[in-house]
Amino acid sequence: MKRAQAFSPASPGSAVPESVHANKRQKVEVDNEISNAQDEEGWTKVEKRKAKKQKKTETKLGANTPKFMYAKGEILKRREAVGINDIRELVLHLVADAPPPSWVRVENHRSITKVVALMIPGLTPDILGLPPLPTSATSNPNVPLAVPLPPAQPSDDASPGAPFISSTFTYACPTRAPGDQTRMHSVLNAFFQGPVTGEEKKRRLTERLTSERAQDKSPMRYLLTAEQMIENGYPMPSYLAETFEKPPGWVETKVSAVDTLLSPSTSDAPRIFAMDCEMCMTDEGKQLARVCLIDYASGIVVYDQLVKPGKPVVDYLTRWSGITAEALGKATATFEEVQAHIVSVLSATPTPVLLGHSLESDLNALKICHPRCIDTAIIFHHPRGRPLKPGLAWLTKKWCGREIQNRGEGGHDPEEDARACLDLLKKKVENGPGFGEFKVDMESIFERMSRARGGTVRSAVVDHGNPAAWHGQKATTCVACKSDDEVLEGLSNSIETHQFLFGRFTALADARGWITSKATGDPPLEPAPPPPASELSPAELRPILSKLDAQLRELYAALPARTALVIFTGHSDPRRMAELNARKAAFESALRMGKNVEELGKECRWTTADGRELEEEVEKAKRGLLFLGVKGV
């Protein structure tokens, strides 16, 4: 799927990196010197034979240039367009010996040295001069489209286009993002997470059964490991791992013995406390407003304290925290006093266990590092698999059969949330480790790469925000970026030492109003909320596309020969879909609060026609494009 003029035929020997050639040249020179010296003493020369063998090897590699070829017949048989999961499986075929896909054929795929996958939302058929997808019943909208070459002299009112894409790739393959009839699911999650292989599933089942037979029904088996705590952003005590540098004001609980903290003996029966914290917003950001501790064994509240804010409160966050100005006005305990009390409770012997939901947030609020934690957001699974985490209200409804956090504008109750965690853990202990998990086991693309027969694949994720806390958790290297320029720099610096690289360029989609950055940067970028912005004119798009084109050309120039380049857009404009979903959610929320349909204005009602429009917009938003190619010499 490449332009002949952009991907030139490979010359003999191009499959071997230049550093290897240099080593071979040096070796041949040394051999020549030895051979010449030996020849003077009557020995036979061998350097010609070695050079001939090397040339033969290089010629063979040059003849086996890898390339992609779409299997049109197989694509026509499919009910839907190529999915994001199909792109993931193609990448795994190239770098981790996964089975070959049916919809595309990869010739000489073992000659591919590296794979670079780029997600560029915002690139649409109109920008590239592609025809609209056919709507006729006799035409298949999933068949790859021929990409027209960029015009030599584009007019001022024409689409600026993306010359690198147009001149490099011959075909654009339509893709479809995951989701249901009314929502589009995360493209990033679909790319980075997939079902485990049958062989791996059997191994996990055997391991689980062995583990269940070996251990009694004890909550201690659900303690987070040090690796799990690090992966999920827990503030780590210094005696467990030197991964967290405590800022001023932070403390860690005292322990009597470090060796048995995460592998306690059967005689070690520490107390377990379910904890939940609520926050308020001050001039200097979020601060602790209330903390609640409940004893696991007795179910008794052992500590419930409002915290006097150290700075002026600008927002009580009542809708989420349940904290009001009246309630917090009665608080007398300072943050330091509350922190000291919690630390004294957790410094008992044997070291107590803290239980909570996304407990790292509560520990960050308290500025406490604690070694023994159980997290219901980790030991219970999201129905779509990792790295997504289930919500506490959903877990409690699903596995305990009761509703929480349904006080509307009254916000959450920390005692209610802590007690929900307590009940969930008891259900888990009673029913075994498999309780709260789903039958379809999922794993990260990087976990699958680690089982490649050729050895572990070094991988890098270069993305906006903090990919190490999200989809790049299992990657060898994560590079956090704030701009597309930093993404380009991160990819360029990582190419030499990694076999698989992922990067995401978002400036185009951001300029078109498709996405909005989260303040924390941890989750992936999400569709922008309504109202939708007006479309940019060709003149406004031109500098953005020109910069993207220059970045792609610079990255491409840095790629070594036989690097597979996979570019996908993921989805189309999600704004109208997001607007309709927001209206639908507001309507359903009003009905739950007891309002009649007649009480709502026409603009607030949700009709059958709105539902049909939503389904149509979801299908439009799911459309994307895929470009495949291999760099020649």
N, C-alpha and C positions, 0 to 999 in steps of 0.2 A: 504494500500500500504506500508506495513512495514514488516520487518523481525521479526519473532517470538522471536528470541534470543535477539534482540535489544530492542523491545518493549514488556516487560513482562506483563502478565495479571495483571489487577488492583486488589489490595487487598481490602477487605472491608474497607470503610471509606476513601479511598484515594481521593475521589472527594472534600473533605473538606480541605482547607489549614491548615498547622500545627498550625498557630496562633489561628485559630478557635478551634482546638482540645484542645489547652492549656487553652483557656477561658472556654471551656465546662468542662474540668477536674477540674479546679479551682471551678467552680460553683457546680459540683457534690460533691466535698469535703466539701464545705460550707453547702450544703444541708444535707450531712451525719451528720455533727456536730449538725445541728439544729434538724434533725430527731432523733438522739440518745438522745438529751436532752429532746425532746418531749416524747420519748418512756418511759423514766423514770417516766413521769407524766401520762402515760396511753394513749398517742396518738398513731395512726397507722403509721407504717413506709411507706415511699413513694419512697425512693432512688432506690429500686430494679426496680420499674416500670419505672423510668426515664432512668436507665441504659439499660433496655431492649428495650425501645423505640429508644434510641440512636443507639444501636447495630443494630436494624432492619433497621434504616435509612441508616447506613453506608453499610450494606450488600446489600441494594437495589442499592445504588450508585455503589458499586463494580461490581454488575452484569450488569450494563448498561454502559460498557466501550465503548466510542465512537470509531468509525473506519470508514475509507474510503473504498469504493468499486466502481471501474470503471464500468460504464454501457456500455459494449462493443457493445451491439446492437444499442444503441443511437449514439455512436461514429461512427459506420459503416454507419449510415444514413447521417452523416454530409458530406458536400461537401469539407470542409477544416478541418485542425487540430484544436484542442482546441486553442483558441485565448487568448491573454493577457487580453482582456476584460472579458473572461470567468473566468480567475483566480481572477480578481477583484470581480466579482459577487459571486464567491465561498466564498471569504473572507467576503463580506458583509452578506452572508447567515449565516456565523458562528458567527459574532459579532454584526450584526445590523438587524436581523430578515428579511433579504431580501428573496425572493422566492428561493426554492431549485433549484440547477442546474439539468439539465437532464442527463448530461454526466457522473456524478459521484454521488453516493449515500453516504450520511453521516448518519451513524447510531448513534442515541443518541447524536445528535449535541449539545443539550442543556447542556450536561455534560462537554463540552469543556470550559475551564476557560479562556484561552488566545489563541491568534493567533500570531505567529511569521512568517513573510514573508521575505525570503532572496533572493536577486537577485545575482547570481554568474555567470557573463558572462565569457566565456573561457572554461567551462566544456563541452566537446563534447563527442559524442558516442565513439570515438576511445580511449579517456582517460579512459572511464569506461568499455571498453571491450564489448560494445554493437555492435550488427551487424549493417551494414549500412541499411538505410531505403530502403525498397523494391521499385524497379522501374517497376516491372511487372504489367501489366494491371489487373491481377487476384489477386494481393495482395494490401491490404489497408495500406498506409504508416502512417495512423493516429492512429492505434491501439497501446495501451501501450506495451512496450517491457519489457521482463523479465531481471532484472539486475543480472548478474552473481556474485557469491560470489568472493571476492578477493582471488587470489592464496596464498597458505600457504608460498611458497618460490618463489617469482617472479624472473625471469631472469633479467640480467643486461640490455639487449637490449629491454625488454618488456616495454609497457607503465606503468608508475609508478602507475597510477590509483588513486582513491580516496576511501580508505578503509571505511571511515565513511559512505559515500553514498552507497557503495556496500553492506555493512553489515547491514545497517539500513533500506533501502528501497527495496522492492521486485520488483516494477515496475517503469519504466520511461515513462511518457506520452509525445509523441511528441507535440510540440506547434508551433504556427505560429505568427510571429510579424506582426503588422499592416503596411500598406503601399499600394502603387499602383504597376504598372508593372515595373516602372523604379526606384523606391525609397523605402527604408524602413523608416517608420515613427518612432517616439520616443516610445520606449517600456515603459519608465517611464511615459510619458503622458497618454498612453493607460491604464496603471495600476491605476494611481491616478485620472484620470478624466473620467467621464461617463455621459450618458444621465440621466436627472432627471426622476423620476417616473411620471406617469400620474397624480396622485393626486397632487404632488408638482407643476407640470406644470400648472394645473388649478389654483392653489393658486397664482402662480406668475402672470398669465394672469389677474386674478381679481385684484390683487394688482397694476399691471401696468395700467389697465383701470381706476381704482379709482384715481391713481396718475395723469394721464393725464387729467382727468376731473377737478381735484382740482386745477391745476396750469395753469397759462398762458404760452404762448410761450416766455420763458425767458432763456437766457444762464445760469443764476444763478442756475437753477435746476441741472446743470451738475457739480457743484462744488464737488470736492472730499471730502469725509468725512474724519475725523481724522483716522478712521480704515483703509480706503483705502490708505491713505498716508503712514501709518506705514507699511502695508502689501507690498507696492510697493517700499519701501526703500527711502522714501522722508526724507530729513533732517527736523526734526520737530522743530518749534519755542518752546521755553520753556514755553510760556503762553498757548500752546495747549496741550502739553504732555511732560512729563519728560522722553522721550525715546532716546533722542539724546544729547550726550555730545559734545558741540562745541569745536573743537581743536582751537589752536591759529590762528588768521586770519579770523575766521568765524564771521558773523554778522547776525542779524535778523531784519526784518522790524518792524517799530513801528506802533502800532494800538491804536485807541482811545477807543474801547470797544471790549472785548473778547467774550462776551456772544453771540453776533449776527454775529460773523465772518462766521460760516458755516451754519447759518439759517437766512439769511438776510430778512428784511421786504420788502414789495413791493415798499416802498418809497426809499429803498437803491438801487441806480443805479450807481454802481462804473464803472470806466473805465476798459476796458479789453485790455490787451496787449498780442499779439502773440509774442513769443520769440524763438529764436534759437541761439545756440552757436556752434562755431567750435574750434577745438583744434589743437595743435601741440605737438610734442614730444621733451622734453628737457632732460638734464642730470638727472633731478629729477622727471621724469615721464611726464604725459600729463599736459599741461597748456593752459589756455584760450588764443585764438588767435584772435577771432572776435565775436562780439555779435550784434544782430539786434532785435529791437523792432518795432512792427507795431500796430497802433491803430485799434481796432476792428470795431468801428463805421465808421470811415472815410477811412480806408485802407491806411492811410498815414504812411510812415516810420518816426518814431519819434526819432529813435536813431540807428545808424549803425557805429560801432567803431572797428577799428583794435587795438589790444592790444600788446604793446611792451613786449616781453618775459623777465622775470626776470633772466632766466638762458640761457646758450647757447643751441640753437636748434640743435637737432641731426636728426630730421625727420619732415618735414613740413606736412606730411600726405596728400599731395596734392590730391591724388586719392579720398580721402573721404572729406577733409575739403575745397578743392579749394584754400587753402592758398599757396602762393609761397614765395620764399625768397625775390623776388623783391617787392612784395606787403607789406610783413611784415617789410621790411627794412624802409618803410616810416612811420611806426607807431610811434607815440609820446606819446600816453596815456599809463600810467602804469596800472597794474592790480588794484591797490588800488584806483586809480582815477575812473576807469570804475565801480568798485564795489560800490564806494560811490555814483556815479551818479544813478546807478540802484536802490540802496536802497532809495535814495531821491525820485525817481519817484514812488516807491512802498509804500512809507510811507505817501502818501496823504490820505485825508479823503473825502469820505468813502474809505476804503482800496481797492485798485485796485485788479483785478484778472489777474493772469498770465496764459496764454494758451500756450501749446506746446505739443510735441510728446515725450513720455518718459521724461517728464520735470524734473524728479529727477536728470538726468544726467547734465542738464544745470545748475540747482541750485547747484549741487556739484562742477561744474566747476567754478561758481561764488562765491562759499562758502557763500551762502545766504540761510537763512531759511525764508520761506514765507508761510502764512497760507491759502491763497486763490489760489487754482490751479484747472485748467481744463486740463485733459490729454486725447488727442485723441487716445492714445494707450490703454486707459481703457474704454472710453465711446463707442468706436467702437470695434467690436469683430473680433478675428481671425476665419477663417472658420472652424478650427478644435477645437475651443473652448478654454476656459481658462485652464491653466495659460499662454498659448501661447499668444503673443501680435502681432498684425499685423504691418507690415512695413508701413512707411509713403508713400512711392512711390506706394505701392500696394493699399492703401486706396484711394489715390488721383486718381489713374487710375480707381478703381472700382466704387467710389461714386461721383467723380467730372468729370470723363470722360477726364482727361488730364494726360500727362506724366510729371514727374519731375525727377530730379537726373539722367538725361540721357546725361550728358556732357562727359561721358567716363572718361578719365584720368584727365579731368578738375576738377573733384570733385563736391561737393555740393555747393549750394549757400544758405547761411542762410536766406536771404530775401525770396527766393523761397520756402524754407521749412516752414518758419513762415507764409507766405501767404497761403500755402496749409492747415495748421492747422486752420487758420482763415476761409477759405472756407468750410472746413469740419464741423466746429462748426455751421456755418450758415445753412448748409444743415440739420444738426441734429435739430436745433431749428425750422426750417421750417417744417420738416416732422415728428417730434415727437421722443420720446425716443426709439421707436422700430426701427428707421432708423439705418442701419449699424449693425444690429444684425442678427443672423441666426436662422432659425426656430427650429433647434435642440438645445434645451437648455442643457447646460452641467453644471456639478457641481463636486466639489472635493469629493473624497471618504470620506473625513473627514466631509464634510457637510452632506452627507448621514448618516454617523454614528451618528451625533448629533441628528438625528430624530429617533433613535432606541427606540422601545417601552419600553425597560428595563432601559432607562436613557442614558445620554451621555456617550459615550465610550472614555475613556482616551487613547490617541494614541501617539506614538513616532516615529519620523523619524530620523534614525542615518545613515548619509551618508557623502560621500566626498564632499568638497566644502562648500557651504552655503545653505543647504536645506530650511532654513527659507525664503529665497528669491525666492524659486522656487517651487518644488512639495510639500514641507512640510509647506507651508504658513498657512494652516488651522489646522495643527496638534496641539495637546496639548503641545508637547515638541519636539524641534528640537535640534539635536546634530551635530555640524559641525566637520568633521574629516579630517585628512590629511593622514591617513594610515589605513590599515585593522586592525592593532592592536588597534587603537582608535575606530574603528567601533565595535570591540568585547567588548571593555571596556564600550562604550556607551550603547550597548545593555544589557550587564550584569547589569549595574547600573540602567537601566530603567525597567527591567522585573517585579520587585515586584509591581510597582505602576501604570502599564499600562496594558490595556487589548489587545491592538493591537500594534505590533512593526514591523517596516520595517527597514532592513539594507541591505547594498550593499557591497560585497567584490569584489574589482577590481584588486587586485595584479596579479592574474592569467592572466586576459585579457590584462592587461598592459604589462606583461612580453612577451606575445605572439604578441605584437604589434597591438592589436585591437583598443585601445583607446589612447587618448592623453588628458592630463589635460589642462583645460582652465586656463589662468593666474588669472582671477578673482575668479574662482571656483563657480560662481553663476549658470550658466546653467549646464545641465547634461553633463556628459562626452560624447563625440561624436566619431564616427568612425575615426580612424587615416587616415591622408591623404596619397596618394600614394607617393613613390612606396612602395609596400608591403614588409614587412620584411620576412626574411627566417624563416622557422618553427624551433622551438627549438627541440633539441634532447631529448630523454628520460632522459639522465643524467642531462641536464640543467633544465628539468621540475621537476625532482624528489624533490629538496629542496623546490620549490615553492608549489608543491602539498602537500608535507609533512607538511609545515607550515599551509596551508589552512585546512588540515585534523585535525591538532591539535586545531586550532581555533574553528572549528565546534564541535569537541568533548567537548571542554571547555564550549562553549555556551550551548550545549545540556545538559550537566551536571547541568547547572544552571537553566534550565527550570523546573517549577513546574509540577506535574502530571497533565495529561489531557490538555496539551498545544499542539495545532495543529501546526505542523511545515510544512511550505509551501516553498519549494526551487524551483526556476525557473531560467533558464539561459538567457532567453529573446531572444537571437539570436545566430547565428553562425558567422564565420569569415566575416567581412564586407569589407575587404581591396580591393579585386578585384572589388567589386561593386563600392566602392568609387573612385577607379582609373578610371574606365570606365565612371562614371558620371562626373569626372573632365575633361576628354577628350571631352565628349559630350558638356559640358558647354563652354569649350574653343572654340570649333568649332562653336557653335551657336553665341558666342560673336564676333568671327571674321566675320561671315556673317552679323551681325547687324552693324558692323563698315564699311561695304561696300566692303569687300574683296571677290574676286571670288574664287570658289572652286579650279580652276586651279592654283591660286597663292599659295595655301597651299601645304605643303609637304605631302607625303602619310601618315606620322606618325601623322599628324594633322587632317586628314579627318575623317569623321564619316560615316560609311557605314551601309547598312542593316544588314550585318553579325555582326557588332559591336552591333547593336540594339538587335539582337536576343541573343547574348552573355550576354548583360546587363540584359535582362529579366531573363535569366537562373541564373545568379549570384545573382540577387535580391531574387529569390525564395530560393536559397541555404542559403543566409544570414538570411532569415526570420525564418529558422528552429531553434527550441530550445527544451529544455526538462523540464519537470515538475516532481517533487517528492512530494508526500503527505504522511503524517504520523501523529500519535498522540502519545505523550509520555505516557507510562504507569507508574506504580508505581515501 
